[in-house]
Amino acid sequence: MTGLPRVVPLVGRAAVLNRIAAGLRQRATPVLCVVSGPVGAGKTVLAVHAARRMADRFPDGALFVALRGEDGTPVPVRTALSTVLGALDVAEHPDADVEVLAGSLRSRLADTRTLLVLDGASDETQVRPLLPATRGCAALVTSRDPLTVLHATARVDLTGIEASAAVALLTAEAGVPPATDHAEALTRRCERSPLALSIAGRRLGMGETPEDLLAQPLLDMLDDGERSVRAVLDGVCRPLPAPSGRMLRLLGLLDWEEFSAATAAALLDTTPAEAALALNPLVRARLVDLVESNGADPAGGTRFGMTALVRAWARERAEHDDHDRDAAVRRAVEQLGRLAERVLLARPRGTEPELSDDSATDPRAFRERDRAALRTAAAQAMDQGLVRAATVLASAAGVEAALPADGVDGHALVAVGRALLHRNALEAAGAALGRAIALFVAARDVLGEAAARHLLADALRMRGRLAEAQAQAAGAVACCGAIADERAGWRATAALGRVHHDAGHEDTARRLLSAAVAGSGATGDEVGAASAALWLGDLLAERADITRARRYYRDALRGAGADDTTRVGALAGLTVAAAAAGDSAAAAEHLAESRRVTRRSGDREADLATVAGASAYLHRFAGDLPSARAAVTEAVRLWQAAGAVVRTARTRVILGHVLAADGDPAAAIEAWSQAYGAFCEAGSARAAGVATLLATAQAPADREIRAGTQ
């Protein structure tokens, strides 16, 4: 008894064929081998070749049972049992149920050595009644589902074949080997799928040229008149639940390869939970795959992908069946844009529509993982006319400059600049903000110009370009005055005060920051007032006015809201103030809280530097100079890594004091000399104070040198 169909040559599967053969030789009761894999992986071909190879092991024959109809729908279990029993010449009662028929099959197979090849199983419930129960018989099941519930003696999961095997299969079907470059192009386009390669090879064997095939749309190329990837996928997708089928079609419209459940939800305009329900059948059918990252990527979410073959089918069907496809794509692009904006711009939760729990927690992981997706999504966003989303996505991918000059949204560039500034990518932030200013000036958008100039002033100030920073901050103040926007005006005033603070213009800085604290408070801008209060507290602390500094630090802490940078700075300031007042317990408590906030906000270098500097003060006031020295040295390193030129120099001044107190005047002079050079280069009046320190420190050394020469 035999019923094995004719199949194409088996190429590149020697190892898995040996595993299946070894599984079929086992003496278990019953023997069950499972071959799983996606559409076109060659499951049926492998199973038939394995059955033929093992013919001597099963002298009573091998019976091939198709568990899917020609339309791709699962064959009912009773129908499959009737087919098998009929092939075995077993009469059945027309009213017999599945259990009775399964018993008849087991009885018929008893004392035989028969192999059942059950091809295309949908799930384990379809397979169980067909399994033999006696030693000597075996079942070899193929399915897209791994059928892990079944206890198998051997399992193999197929994917594409190796590149060399792909060329060999193409050649075997064509009859002659194609040129190397054509062979590589065809195998790459077929994604090394045995079914696709077999069809392409057959067409080459019928006289078509590789150039002809490669010029055709993918699914047209993979149709030889008898077999068609399109037809196979039609059958596979026909039984899908309606939401899953629609989701698959819409996913095919996306230009990027990987996507999240949140993106899928946006396509269907539904919740992530409903999207997950629609995705599950697609994953089980191997039409959608979990990306190879153990399901969860470093940015906190599960990722999915599709092959080019499935994507081509899905897009073709969507363009034919789904009339709202443009709206669906817009929703998906905007979703990814919001995710990029929230993650890369450090926007707190709750300020935009819910994105689900797959949103990223590590901006660097998000950016590296999604760079290709961001690039292609930006291009698709431009095609859809979604300028803001395109700008954010392209900037996040590092290709913002590639966007057309008239295809960038200035407000999105401000958001990008703010994000880059927050991450201390100061040069990139300056470039984005400079371009935004040009756009706003051209559009006569004075408020937008003010926002961009304000942020650019901060970027330039941190880089030590104080004269340019002062000009931008003054420009922002002037813009706000021109449109009488008090809230924005006071924030710009605070930015100007920060520049004067770093420039060593203490009186001007104190006046501007005091005005910004009062003005922001009067306009209800608590966060703006808190930020200005923090800087005013730092200025007063430098003047040793600890009592007033502590008051401003407390005000900054109360008004910081979701601004973790201000919160960390205020807690660090309170640490220093408490340590200076001899309250070591309060200082330690503030320092511990500043560390918790820093960890929560992603351990930014600038925040870490602030905390390290506060720790140095705590150790110094406690008399632990070695620990203070280590902490302030680390603060210098972190500020330097953040690109904050003046803040690095200010911290070097503190380092010099610690080194001098620790009995290392030479190292102190070196630290102050480096600070002096940086202040001079930045054009900061702080250089004068450091010059005095150097003169005082070097005088004893000069006297010693003169005494030694007399």
C-alpha positions as CSV (number, residue, x, y, z in Angstrom):
1,M,0.0,0.0,0.0
2,T,1.4,3.4,-1.0
3,G,0.0,6.8,-1.6
4,L,2.9,9.1,-1.7
5,P,2.7,11.9,-4.2
6,R,5.4,12.9,-6.6
7,V,7.5,15.8,-5.3
8,V,10.4,18.0,-6.4
9,P,14.0,17.1,-5.6
10,L,15.1,17.5,-2.0
11,V,18.1,19.9,-1.8
12,G,19.9,21.2,1.3
13,R,18.0,19.1,3.8
14,A,20.3,16.2,4.4
15,A,20.8,16.9,8.1
16,V,17.1,17.3,8.9
17,L,16.2,14.2,6.7
18,N,18.6,12.2,8.9
19,R,17.0,13.5,12.1
20,I,13.5,12.5,10.8
21,A,14.8,9.1,9.7
22,A,16.4,8.5,13.1
23,G,13.1,9.5,14.8
24,L,11.2,7.0,12.7
25,R,13.6,4.2,13.6
26,Q,12.8,4.5,17.3
27,R,10.9,1.8,19.0
28,A,8.6,4.1,21.0
29,T,4.9,3.5,21.1
30,P,3.7,5.3,19.1
31,V,6.4,6.9,16.9
32,L,5.5,10.5,16.0
33,C,7.7,12.9,14.1
34,V,6.7,16.5,13.4
35,V,8.0,18.7,10.6
36,S,7.0,22.4,11.1
37,G,7.8,25.6,9.2
38,P,6.3,28.5,7.3
39,V,4.7,28.5,4.0
40,G,7.0,27.2,1.2
41,A,9.7,25.8,3.5
42,G,9.4,22.4,1.9
43,K,7.7,20.5,4.7
44,T,5.7,18.2,2.4
45,V,8.7,17.5,0.2
46,L,10.8,16.6,3.2
47,A,8.1,14.3,4.6
48,V,7.6,12.4,1.4
49,H,11.4,11.9,0.9
50,A,11.7,10.7,4.5
51,A,8.8,8.2,3.9
52,R,10.4,6.9,0.8
53,R,13.8,6.5,2.5
54,M,12.1,4.6,5.3
55,A,10.1,2.2,3.0
56,D,12.0,-0.9,4.3
57,R,11.1,0.1,7.8
58,F,7.4,0.1,7.0
59,P,6.8,-2.9,4.7
60,D,3.0,-2.6,5.0
61,G,3.2,0.7,3.2
62,A,3.0,4.5,3.6
63,L,-0.3,6.4,3.3
64,F,-0.4,10.1,2.5
65,V,-3.3,12.0,4.1
66,A,-3.9,15.6,3.1
67,L,-5.4,17.4,6.1
68,R,-6.2,20.6,4.1
69,G,-8.6,20.9,1.2
70,E,-7.7,22.4,-2.1
71,D,-9.0,25.7,-0.9
72,G,-6.7,25.6,2.2
73,T,-9.4,25.0,4.8
74,P,-8.8,22.2,7.3
75,V,-10.3,18.8,6.5
76,P,-12.8,17.8,9.2
77,V,-11.5,15.0,11.4
78,R,-14.3,12.6,10.5
79,T,-13.7,13.2,6.8
80,A,-10.0,12.5,7.2
81,L,-10.7,9.3,9.2
82,S,-13.2,8.1,6.5
83,T,-10.6,8.7,3.8
84,V,-7.9,6.7,5.6
85,L,-10.3,3.8,6.5
86,G,-11.5,3.7,2.9
87,A,-7.9,3.5,1.6
88,L,-7.4,0.6,4.1
89,D,-10.5,-1.1,2.8
90,V,-12.3,-0.8,6.2
91,A,-16.0,-0.5,6.0
92,E,-17.5,2.2,8.2
93,H,-21.0,2.7,9.6
94,P,-22.4,6.0,8.2
95,D,-23.5,7.1,11.7
96,A,-20.2,6.3,13.4
97,D,-18.7,9.2,15.4
98,V,-15.1,10.3,15.5
99,E,-14.2,8.1,18.5
100,V,-15.6,5.0,16.8
101,L,-13.8,5.7,13.6
102,A,-10.5,6.4,15.4
103,G,-10.9,3.0,17.2
104,S,-11.5,1.3,13.9
105,L,-8.3,2.8,12.5
106,R,-6.2,1.7,15.5
107,S,-7.6,-1.8,15.2
108,R,-6.8,-1.9,11.5
109,L,-3.2,-0.8,12.0
110,A,-2.5,-3.2,14.9
111,D,0.1,-5.8,14.0
112,T,1.2,-3.8,10.9
113,R,4.2,-1.7,10.2
114,T,2.5,1.3,8.5
115,L,3.6,4.9,8.1
116,L,1.0,7.6,8.0
117,V,2.1,10.9,6.5
118,L,-0.4,13.5,7.8
119,D,0.2,16.6,5.7
120,G,-0.8,20.1,6.6
121,A,-2.3,19.6,10.1
122,S,-4.0,22.7,11.5
123,D,-3.7,21.8,15.2
124,E,-3.3,18.8,17.5
125,T,-7.0,18.1,17.7
126,Q,-7.1,17.3,14.0
127,V,-4.1,14.9,14.4
128,R,-4.8,13.0,17.6
129,P,-7.6,10.7,16.3
130,L,-5.4,9.7,13.3
131,L,-2.4,8.6,15.3
132,P,-1.6,4.9,15.4
133,A,-1.3,3.4,18.9
134,T,0.8,0.2,18.4
135,R,4.5,-0.5,18.0
136,G,5.6,-0.8,14.5
137,C,3.5,2.0,13.1
138,A,4.4,5.7,12.9
139,A,3.0,9.0,12.0
140,L,4.9,11.8,10.2
141,V,3.0,15.1,10.6
142,T,3.7,18.4,8.7
143,S,2.2,21.6,10.0
144,R,3.0,25.3,10.1
145,D,2.2,25.0,13.9
146,P,5.0,23.3,15.9
147,L,2.3,21.2,17.6
148,T,4.3,21.3,20.8
149,V,1.4,19.8,22.8
150,L,2.0,16.4,21.0
151,H,4.7,14.2,22.4
152,A,7.0,13.7,19.5
153,T,10.0,11.4,19.1
154,A,11.6,13.9,16.7
155,R,10.9,17.4,15.7
156,V,12.4,19.7,13.0
157,D,11.4,23.3,12.2
158,L,12.3,24.4,8.7
159,T,13.3,27.8,7.5
160,G,15.0,28.9,4.2
161,I,17.8,26.7,2.9
162,E,21.5,27.7,2.8
163,A,22.6,29.9,0.0
164,S,24.6,27.2,-1.8
165,A,21.7,24.8,-1.5
166,A,19.4,27.5,-2.9
167,V,21.5,27.8,-6.0
168,A,21.6,24.0,-6.3
169,L,17.8,23.7,-6.2
170,L,17.4,26.5,-8.7
171,T,19.9,24.7,-11.0
172,A,18.2,21.3,-10.5
173,E,14.9,22.7,-11.6
174,A,16.3,24.8,-14.4
175,G,18.4,22.1,-15.8
176,V,21.3,24.5,-16.4
177,P,23.1,26.7,-13.8
178,P,22.3,30.4,-14.2
179,A,25.0,33.0,-14.1
180,T,26.4,33.6,-10.6
181,D,25.0,37.1,-10.3
182,H,21.6,36.1,-11.6
183,A,21.5,33.1,-9.3
184,E,22.4,35.2,-6.3
185,A,19.7,37.8,-7.2
186,L,17.0,35.1,-7.7
187,T,17.8,33.2,-4.5
188,R,17.8,36.5,-2.6
189,R,14.5,37.5,-4.0
190,C,13.0,34.1,-3.3
191,E,14.3,34.4,0.3
192,R,15.8,30.9,-0.1
193,S,12.3,29.5,0.1
194,P,12.3,26.0,-1.5
195,L,8.8,26.5,-3.0
196,A,9.7,29.9,-4.5
197,L,13.1,28.6,-5.8
198,S,11.5,25.5,-7.4
199,I,8.9,27.7,-9.3
200,A,11.6,30.2,-10.4
201,G,13.9,27.3,-11.5
202,R,11.0,25.6,-13.4
203,R,10.4,28.9,-15.3
204,L,14.1,29.1,-16.2
205,G,13.9,25.6,-17.5
206,M,11.0,26.6,-19.7
207,G,13.2,29.0,-21.5
208,E,12.6,32.3,-19.6
209,T,15.7,34.4,-18.8
210,P,16.7,35.5,-15.3
211,E,16.4,39.1,-16.5
212,D,12.7,38.5,-17.5
213,L,11.9,36.9,-14.1
214,L,13.7,39.6,-12.0
215,A,11.8,42.3,-13.9
216,Q,8.4,41.0,-12.9
217,P,6.5,41.7,-9.6
218,L,7.5,39.1,-7.0
219,L,4.3,37.1,-7.0
220,D,4.0,37.2,-10.7
221,M,7.6,35.8,-10.9
222,L,6.6,32.9,-8.6
223,D,3.9,31.4,-10.8
224,D,4.7,28.7,-13.3
225,G,1.2,27.9,-14.4
226,E,0.9,24.9,-12.2
227,R,2.2,26.1,-8.9
228,S,1.9,29.6,-7.5
229,V,3.0,31.2,-4.3
230,R,0.1,33.5,-4.6
231,A,-2.4,30.6,-4.8
232,V,-0.7,28.9,-1.8
233,L,-1.0,32.0,0.3
234,D,-4.6,32.4,-0.8
235,G,-5.3,29.0,0.6
236,V,-3.3,29.6,3.8
237,C,-5.0,32.9,4.5
238,R,-8.6,31.9,3.6
239,P,-9.4,30.2,6.9
240,L,-8.0,33.1,9.0
241,P,-10.5,35.0,11.3
242,A,-11.7,38.2,9.6
243,P,-9.7,40.6,12.0
244,S,-6.5,38.6,11.5
245,G,-6.9,38.5,7.7
246,R,-7.5,42.3,7.6
247,M,-4.5,42.9,9.9
248,L,-2.3,40.8,7.7
249,R,-3.3,42.7,4.6
250,L,-2.8,46.1,6.3
251,L,0.6,45.1,7.7
252,G,1.7,44.5,4.1
253,L,1.2,48.2,3.4
254,L,4.0,49.2,5.8
255,D,7.4,49.8,4.2
256,W,9.4,48.9,7.3
257,E,10.2,45.3,8.2
258,E,9.6,45.0,11.9
259,F,6.6,46.3,13.9
260,S,5.1,46.1,17.4
261,A,1.7,45.2,18.7
262,A,1.0,49.0,19.1
263,T,1.7,49.6,15.4
264,A,-0.6,46.7,14.5
265,A,-3.3,48.2,16.8
266,A,-2.9,51.5,15.0
267,L,-3.5,49.9,11.7
268,L,-6.7,48.3,12.8
269,D,-7.7,51.4,14.9
270,T,-8.2,49.2,17.9
271,T,-6.6,48.5,21.3
272,P,-3.3,46.7,21.8
273,A,-5.2,43.9,23.5
274,E,-7.5,43.4,20.5
275,A,-4.5,43.7,18.2
276,A,-2.8,40.9,20.1
277,L,-5.9,38.6,19.6
278,A,-5.7,39.3,15.9
279,L,-2.0,38.7,15.7
280,N,-2.1,35.3,17.5
281,P,-3.5,33.3,14.5
282,L,-1.0,35.0,12.2
283,V,1.9,33.9,14.4
284,R,0.5,30.3,14.7
285,A,0.1,30.2,10.9
286,R,3.8,31.4,10.5
287,L,2.6,34.3,8.4
288,V,4.0,36.7,11.1
289,D,7.1,35.8,13.0
290,L,8.5,36.8,16.4
291,V,11.7,38.7,15.7
292,E,14.8,36.8,16.8
293,S,15.3,38.6,20.1
294,N,13.7,36.1,22.4
295,G,10.4,37.9,21.7
296,A,11.3,40.9,23.8
297,D,13.8,43.5,22.6
298,P,16.0,45.7,24.8
299,A,13.5,48.6,24.5
300,G,10.8,46.7,26.3
301,G,8.5,45.4,23.6
302,T,7.7,42.3,21.5
303,R,8.6,42.7,17.9
304,F,7.1,41.0,14.8
305,G,8.2,40.6,11.2
306,M,7.0,39.3,7.9
307,T,8.8,37.8,4.9
308,A,8.9,39.6,1.6
309,L,6.8,36.9,0.1
310,V,4.0,37.3,2.6
311,R,4.3,41.1,2.6
312,A,3.9,41.1,-1.2
313,W,0.8,39.0,-1.0
314,A,-0.7,41.0,1.8
315,R,0.0,44.3,0.0
316,E,-1.6,43.0,-3.2
317,R,-4.7,41.9,-1.4
318,A,-4.9,45.1,0.7
319,E,-4.8,47.3,-2.5
320,H,-7.7,45.2,-3.9
321,D,-9.8,44.6,-0.7
322,D,-9.2,47.4,1.8
323,H,-10.6,50.8,0.9
324,D,-9.3,52.5,4.1
325,R,-5.7,51.5,3.5
326,D,-4.4,55.1,3.4
327,A,-6.0,56.0,6.7
328,A,-4.6,52.8,8.2
329,V,-1.1,53.6,7.1
330,R,-1.4,57.1,8.4
331,R,-2.4,55.8,11.8
332,A,0.6,53.4,11.9
333,V,3.1,56.1,10.8
334,E,1.7,58.5,13.4
335,Q,1.9,55.9,16.1
336,L,5.6,55.2,15.4
337,G,6.2,58.9,15.2
338,R,4.5,59.4,18.7
339,L,6.6,56.6,20.1
340,A,9.8,58.1,18.7
341,E,8.9,61.5,20.0
342,R,8.0,60.2,23.5
343,V,11.1,58.0,23.8
344,L,13.6,60.2,22.1
345,L,12.2,63.4,23.5
346,A,11.9,62.0,27.0
347,R,8.3,63.1,27.1
348,P,6.6,61.9,30.3
349,R,3.7,59.4,30.1
350,G,0.2,60.7,29.8
351,T,0.9,63.6,27.4
352,E,-0.2,61.8,24.3
353,P,-2.5,58.9,23.3
354,E,-1.8,55.5,25.0
355,L,0.9,53.6,23.1
356,S,0.7,50.3,25.1
357,D,3.3,48.6,27.2
358,D,5.6,47.9,24.3
359,S,7.0,51.5,24.3
360,A,10.7,51.8,24.7
361,T,12.4,52.5,28.0
362,D,16.0,52.9,26.7
363,P,16.3,55.6,24.0
364,R,19.6,54.2,22.7
365,A,18.2,50.7,22.4
366,F,15.1,52.1,20.6
367,R,17.1,54.1,18.2
368,E,19.6,51.4,17.2
369,R,16.9,48.7,17.0
370,D,14.5,50.8,15.0
371,R,16.9,52.8,12.8
372,A,15.9,51.1,9.6
373,A,12.2,51.3,10.5
374,L,12.5,54.9,11.4
375,R,14.1,55.7,8.1
376,T,11.5,53.9,6.0
377,A,8.7,55.2,8.1
378,A,9.9,58.8,7.6
379,A,9.8,58.3,3.9
380,Q,6.3,56.8,4.1
381,A,5.2,59.6,6.3
382,M,6.4,62.1,3.7
383,D,4.4,60.2,1.1
384,Q,1.3,60.5,3.3
385,G,1.9,64.2,3.9
386,L,2.6,63.7,7.6
387,V,5.3,66.4,7.8
388,R,5.7,66.5,11.6
389,A,5.9,62.7,11.9
390,A,8.4,62.5,9.0
391,T,10.6,65.1,10.7
392,V,10.7,63.4,14.1
393,L,11.2,60.0,12.5
394,A,13.9,61.1,10.2
395,S,15.7,63.0,13.0
396,A,15.5,60.0,15.3
397,A,17.0,57.8,12.5
398,G,19.8,60.3,12.0
399,V,18.7,61.2,8.4
400,E,16.9,64.4,9.0
401,A,19.2,66.3,6.6
402,A,18.0,64.0,3.8
403,L,14.5,65.4,4.0
404,P,13.6,68.0,1.3
405,A,14.0,71.6,2.4
406,D,10.3,72.3,2.2
407,G,9.5,68.9,3.8
408,V,10.4,69.7,7.4
409,D,8.2,70.9,10.2
410,G,10.0,73.6,12.3
411,H,8.1,72.7,15.5
412,A,9.1,69.0,15.1
413,L,12.7,70.2,14.7
414,V,12.4,72.1,18.0
415,A,11.1,68.9,19.6
416,V,14.0,67.0,18.2
417,G,16.5,69.7,19.3
418,R,15.0,69.5,22.8
419,A,15.5,65.8,22.8
420,L,19.1,66.0,21.6
421,L,19.8,68.7,24.1
422,H,18.4,66.5,26.9
423,R,20.7,63.7,25.8
424,N,23.7,66.1,25.6
425,A,24.0,65.7,21.8
426,L,24.8,69.3,21.7
427,E,26.2,69.7,18.2
428,A,23.3,67.8,16.6
429,A,20.8,69.8,18.8
430,G,22.4,73.0,17.5
431,A,22.0,71.9,13.9
432,A,18.4,70.9,14.3
433,L,17.5,74.2,16.1
434,G,19.4,76.3,13.7
435,R,17.4,74.8,10.8
436,A,14.2,75.4,12.8
437,I,15.1,79.0,13.3
438,A,15.6,79.5,9.5
439,L,12.2,77.9,8.9
440,F,10.4,80.0,11.5
441,V,12.0,83.2,10.2
442,A,10.9,82.4,6.7
443,A,7.4,81.6,7.9
444,R,7.3,84.7,10.2
445,D,6.5,82.4,13.1
446,V,7.9,84.5,15.9
447,L,6.8,82.2,18.8
448,G,8.4,79.3,17.1
449,E,11.6,81.3,16.5
450,A,11.7,82.3,20.2
451,A,11.4,78.6,21.3
452,A,14.2,77.6,19.0
453,R,16.5,80.4,19.9
454,H,15.9,79.8,23.6
455,L,17.0,76.1,23.3
456,L,19.9,77.0,20.9
457,A,21.1,79.4,23.6
458,D,21.3,76.5,26.0
459,A,23.1,74.2,23.5
460,L,25.7,76.9,22.7
461,R,26.1,77.8,26.4
462,M,26.9,74.2,27.3
463,R,29.5,74.0,24.5
464,G,31.2,77.1,25.9
465,R,30.2,79.4,23.0
466,L,28.9,82.1,25.4
467,A,28.8,85.1,23.0
468,E,26.7,83.2,20.5
469,A,24.6,81.8,23.3
470,Q,24.0,85.3,24.7
471,A,22.9,86.6,21.2
472,Q,20.4,83.7,20.8
473,A,18.9,84.1,24.3
474,A,18.6,87.9,23.8
475,G,16.9,87.2,20.4
476,A,14.5,84.8,22.1
477,V,13.6,87.5,24.7
478,A,13.1,90.1,21.9
479,C,10.8,87.7,20.0
480,C,8.7,87.1,23.0
481,G,8.4,90.8,23.7
482,A,7.3,91.4,20.1
483,I,4.3,89.1,20.5
484,A,3.7,89.9,24.2
485,D,4.0,86.2,25.3
486,E,5.0,86.6,28.9
487,R,5.2,82.9,29.7
488,A,7.7,82.2,26.9
489,G,9.4,85.5,27.6
490,W,10.3,84.6,31.2
491,R,11.7,81.2,30.1
492,A,13.8,83.1,27.6
493,T,14.9,85.5,30.3
494,A,16.0,82.5,32.4
495,A,18.0,81.2,29.5
496,L,19.7,84.6,29.2
497,G,20.4,84.5,33.0
498,R,22.0,81.1,32.6
499,V,24.3,82.4,30.0
500,H,25.4,85.3,32.2
501,H,25.9,82.9,35.1
502,D,28.3,80.8,33.1
503,A,29.9,84.0,31.7
504,G,30.7,85.1,35.3
505,H,28.4,88.1,35.2
506,E,27.0,87.4,38.6
507,D,24.9,90.6,39.2
508,T,23.3,90.4,35.7
509,A,22.6,86.7,36.1
510,R,21.1,87.2,39.6
511,R,18.8,90.0,38.3
512,L,17.6,88.0,35.3
513,L,17.1,84.8,37.2
514,S,15.2,86.6,40.0
515,A,13.0,88.2,37.5
516,A,12.4,84.9,35.7
517,V,11.4,83.2,39.0
518,A,8.9,85.9,39.9
519,G,7.6,86.3,36.3
520,S,7.2,82.6,35.7
521,G,5.4,82.2,39.0
522,A,3.0,85.0,38.1
523,T,2.1,83.4,34.8
524,G,1.5,80.0,36.5
525,D,4.5,78.4,34.9
526,E,5.7,76.4,37.9
527,V,8.2,74.3,36.0
528,G,9.8,77.4,34.4
529,A,9.9,79.1,37.8
530,A,11.5,75.9,39.3
531,S,14.2,75.8,36.7
532,A,15.1,79.5,37.2
533,A,15.1,79.0,41.0
534,L,17.5,76.1,40.7
535,W,20.0,78.3,38.9
536,L,19.5,81.2,41.3
537,G,20.2,78.7,44.2
538,D,23.4,77.7,42.5
539,L,24.5,81.3,42.1
540,L,23.8,82.0,45.8
541,A,25.5,78.8,46.9
542,E,28.7,79.9,45.0
543,R,28.5,83.1,47.0
544,A,28.3,81.0,50.2
545,D,24.8,82.4,50.9
546,I,23.6,79.0,51.9
547,T,20.4,80.0,53.7
548,R,18.9,81.8,50.7
549,A,20.2,79.1,48.3
550,R,18.4,76.4,50.3
551,R,15.2,78.3,50.0
552,Y,15.4,78.5,46.2
553,Y,16.4,74.8,46.0
554,R,13.3,73.9,48.0
555,D,11.2,76.1,45.6
556,A,12.8,74.3,42.7
557,L,12.0,70.9,44.1
558,R,8.4,71.8,44.8
559,G,7.8,73.1,41.3
560,A,9.9,70.6,39.2
561,G,6.9,68.5,38.3
562,A,8.0,65.9,35.7
563,D,11.3,67.8,35.0
564,D,13.7,65.3,36.5
565,T,16.7,67.3,35.6
566,T,15.6,70.2,37.8
567,R,14.6,67.7,40.5
568,V,18.0,66.2,40.5
569,G,19.7,69.6,40.6
570,A,17.5,70.8,43.5
571,L,18.2,67.6,45.5
572,A,21.9,68.0,44.8
573,G,21.8,71.6,45.9
574,L,19.9,70.7,49.1
575,T,22.6,68.0,49.7
576,V,25.3,70.7,49.6
577,A,23.3,73.1,51.7
578,A,22.6,70.5,54.4
579,A,26.2,69.3,54.5
580,A,27.4,72.9,54.8
581,A,25.0,73.4,57.7
582,G,26.3,70.3,59.5
583,D,23.1,68.3,58.9
584,S,24.8,65.1,57.5
585,A,21.6,63.0,57.9
586,A,19.5,65.4,55.8
587,A,22.4,65.7,53.3
588,A,22.6,61.9,52.9
589,E,18.8,61.6,52.5
590,H,18.8,64.3,49.7
591,L,21.7,62.6,48.0
592,A,20.0,59.2,48.1
593,E,16.8,60.6,46.6
594,S,18.8,62.4,43.8
595,R,20.4,59.1,42.9
596,R,16.9,57.4,42.7
597,V,15.6,60.1,40.4
598,T,18.7,59.9,38.2
599,R,18.2,56.1,37.8
600,R,14.6,56.6,37.0
601,S,15.4,59.2,34.3
602,G,17.9,56.9,32.6
603,D,21.2,57.9,34.2
604,R,21.9,60.9,32.0
605,E,25.6,62.0,32.2
606,A,24.7,65.5,33.2
607,D,22.5,64.2,36.1
608,L,25.1,61.7,37.2
609,A,27.7,64.6,37.2
610,T,25.4,66.7,39.3
611,V,25.0,63.9,41.8
612,A,28.7,63.1,41.9
613,G,29.5,66.8,42.6
614,A,27.0,66.9,45.5
615,S,28.6,63.7,46.8
616,A,32.0,65.3,46.7
617,Y,30.7,68.2,48.9
618,L,29.2,65.8,51.4
619,H,32.5,63.9,51.7
620,R,34.4,67.2,51.9
621,F,32.3,68.6,54.8
622,A,32.6,65.2,56.6
623,G,36.4,65.5,56.4
624,D,36.8,62.5,54.0
625,L,39.0,64.2,51.4
626,P,40.0,61.0,49.5
627,S,36.4,60.2,48.8
628,A,35.7,63.8,48.0
629,R,38.6,63.8,45.5
630,A,37.3,60.6,43.8
631,A,33.7,62.0,43.6
632,V,34.7,65.3,42.1
633,T,37.1,63.7,39.7
634,E,34.2,61.6,38.5
635,A,32.0,64.7,38.2
636,V,34.7,66.3,36.0
637,R,34.8,63.2,33.8
638,L,31.0,63.1,33.4
639,W,30.6,66.8,32.6
640,Q,33.4,66.5,30.1
641,A,31.6,63.5,28.5
642,A,28.4,65.5,28.3
643,G,30.2,68.2,26.4
644,A,29.5,70.9,29.0
645,V,32.6,73.1,28.7
646,V,31.9,75.7,31.3
647,R,30.4,73.3,33.8
648,T,33.5,71.1,33.4
649,A,35.7,74.1,34.2
650,R,33.6,75.1,37.2
651,T,33.9,71.6,38.6
652,R,37.7,71.6,38.0
653,V,37.8,74.7,40.2
654,I,36.1,72.6,43.0
655,L,38.5,69.8,42.3
656,G,41.4,72.2,42.8
657,H,40.2,73.2,46.2
658,V,39.8,69.5,47.3
659,L,43.2,68.7,46.0
660,A,44.8,71.6,47.8
661,A,43.0,70.6,51.0
662,D,44.2,67.1,50.5
663,G,47.8,68.3,50.4
664,D,48.4,68.0,46.7
665,P,49.1,71.6,45.6
666,A,50.7,70.6,42.3
667,A,47.6,68.7,41.2
668,A,45.4,71.6,42.4
669,I,47.4,74.0,40.2
670,E,47.0,71.7,37.3
671,A,43.2,71.5,37.8
672,W,42.9,75.3,38.1
673,S,45.1,75.9,35.1
674,Q,42.8,73.7,33.0
675,A,39.8,75.6,34.3
676,Y,41.4,78.9,33.5
677,G,42.1,77.9,29.9
678,A,38.6,76.7,29.4
679,F,37.1,79.9,30.9
680,C,39.4,82.1,28.7
681,E,38.4,80.2,25.6
682,A,34.7,80.5,26.4
683,G,35.1,84.2,27.1
684,S,33.9,83.8,30.8
685,A,34.8,86.4,33.4
686,R,35.2,83.5,35.8
687,A,38.8,83.3,34.4
688,A,39.8,86.2,36.6
689,G,38.9,84.5,39.8
690,V,40.8,81.4,38.8
691,A,43.8,83.6,37.9
692,T,43.8,84.8,41.5
693,L,43.7,81.2,42.8
694,L,46.6,80.3,40.6
695,A,48.6,83.4,41.7
696,T,48.1,82.6,45.3
697,A,48.9,78.9,45.0
698,Q,52.0,79.5,42.9
699,A,53.4,82.2,45.2
700,P,54.7,79.8,47.9
701,A,56.3,77.6,45.3
702,D,58.0,80.6,43.7
703,R,59.4,81.6,47.1
704,E,60.7,78.1,47.7
705,I,62.5,78.1,44.3
706,R,64.1,81.5,45.0
707,A,65.2,80.4,48.5
708,G,66.8,77.4,47.0
709,T,68.9,79.4,44.5
710,Q,70.2,81.9,47.0
